[in-house]
Amino acid sequence: MTNIMQILPELEGDEMVFVSNLVKDMPDQQVQQFAVMYRTRRKDPQTILILSLLGFIGIAGIHRFILDQVGMGLLYLFTGGICLIGTIIDVVNYRRLAFEYNHKQAMQMSLLVKNMG
């Protein structure tokens, strides 16, 4: 079995554990396909943090658009990050926001790879 840490070294903590468990029963070729597809869809937590911080200079909600949460993105955009309170909460919880998005993408990619093979 391929070591997922060698294929996707950018993964950390809970995300690494989750992805490792997700691909543990896949053959090496499917793991490689999964890694390529997942890497293109995955959002880096640091990117989410930087985009969240834009809310403090008047561009609130961009990170929510990137995370496919268009409704929340519009709400943040028109309310100033819900008067900055939502922006502050998102800055504190940026890793969780990224993990939730990446979790969903990993599940979709694993199903797609399994159905292809």
C-alpha positions in Angstrom: 0.0 0.0 0.0 1.2 3.5 -0.9 2.0 5.8 2.0 -0.4 8.7 1.7 2.0 10.9 3.6 4.5 10.6 0.8 1.9 11.4 -1.9 0.2 14.2 0.0 2.8 15.7 2.3 0.7 18.9 2.8 -1.9 17.1 4.9 -1.7 17.6 8.6 -3.4 16.2 11.7 -7.1 15.2 11.4 -7.1 15.6 7.7 -4.1 13.2 7.3 -5.8 10.6 9.5 -9.1 10.9 7.7 -7.6 10.6 4.2 -5.4 7.7 5.3 -8.4 5.8 6.5 -10.3 6.7 3.4 -7.7 5.3 1.0 -6.4 2.4 3.2 -8.3 -0.3 1.1 -7.6 1.2 -2.3 -5.0 -0.2 -4.7 -1.9 2.0 -5.3 -3.2 3.1 -8.7 -6.5 4.4 -7.2 -4.6 6.1 -4.4 -2.5 7.9 -7.0 -5.7 9.0 -8.9 -7.3 10.1 -5.6 -4.3 12.1 -4.7 -4.2 14.0 -8.0 -7.9 14.7 -7.9 -8.0 15.6 -4.2 -5.0 18.0 -4.5 -6.8 20.0 -7.2 -10.0 20.4 -5.0 -8.5 20.7 -1.6 -8.4 24.1 0.1 -5.3 25.0 2.3 -6.2 26.2 5.8 -3.7 29.0 5.5 -5.5 30.3 2.4 -8.8 30.3 4.3 -7.2 32.2 7.1 -5.8 34.9 4.8 -9.1 35.3 3.0 -10.9 35.4 6.4 -8.6 38.3 7.5 -9.7 40.3 4.4 -13.0 40.8 6.3 -11.2 43.3 8.6 -10.4 45.6 5.6 -13.9 45.5 4.3 -14.0 42.5 2.0 -15.8 40.1 4.3 -17.0 36.7 3.1 -14.6 35.9 0.3 -13.5 32.7 2.2 -17.1 31.5 2.3 -17.3 31.8 -1.5 -14.1 29.8 -1.9 -15.6 27.1 0.4 -18.8 26.9 -1.8 -20.9 28.6 0.8 -22.4 31.2 -1.5 -25.3 32.1 0.8 -23.0 32.8 3.8 -20.6 34.6 1.5 -23.3 37.0 0.4 -24.5 37.5 4.0 -21.0 38.3 5.2 -20.4 40.6 2.2 -23.6 42.7 2.8 -23.4 42.8 6.6 -19.7 43.4 7.0 -19.0 39.9 8.2 -22.1 40.2 10.4 -20.6 43.3 12.0 -17.2 41.6 12.2 -18.4 39.1 14.7 -18.7 36.3 12.1 -15.4 37.2 10.7 -13.7 37.0 14.1 -15.3 33.6 14.7 -14.1 32.4 11.2 -10.6 33.6 11.8 -10.5 31.5 15.0 -12.1 28.5 13.3 -10.4 28.6 9.9 -8.9 25.1 10.3 -12.4 23.6 11.0 -13.9 25.4 8.0 -11.1 24.1 5.7 -11.4 20.6 7.2 -15.1 20.4 6.7 -14.7 21.5 3.0 -11.8 19.1 2.5 -13.7 16.3 4.2 -16.6 16.6 1.7 -14.2 16.8 -1.2 -12.3 13.7 -0.1 -15.5 11.7 0.2 -16.6 12.7 -3.3 -13.1 12.0 -4.8 -12.9 8.6 -3.1 -16.3 7.6 -4.4 -15.4 8.8 -7.9 -12.1 6.9 -7.9 -13.8 3.7 -6.6 -16.5 3.9 -9.3 -13.9 4.5 -12.0 -11.9 1.4 -11.1 
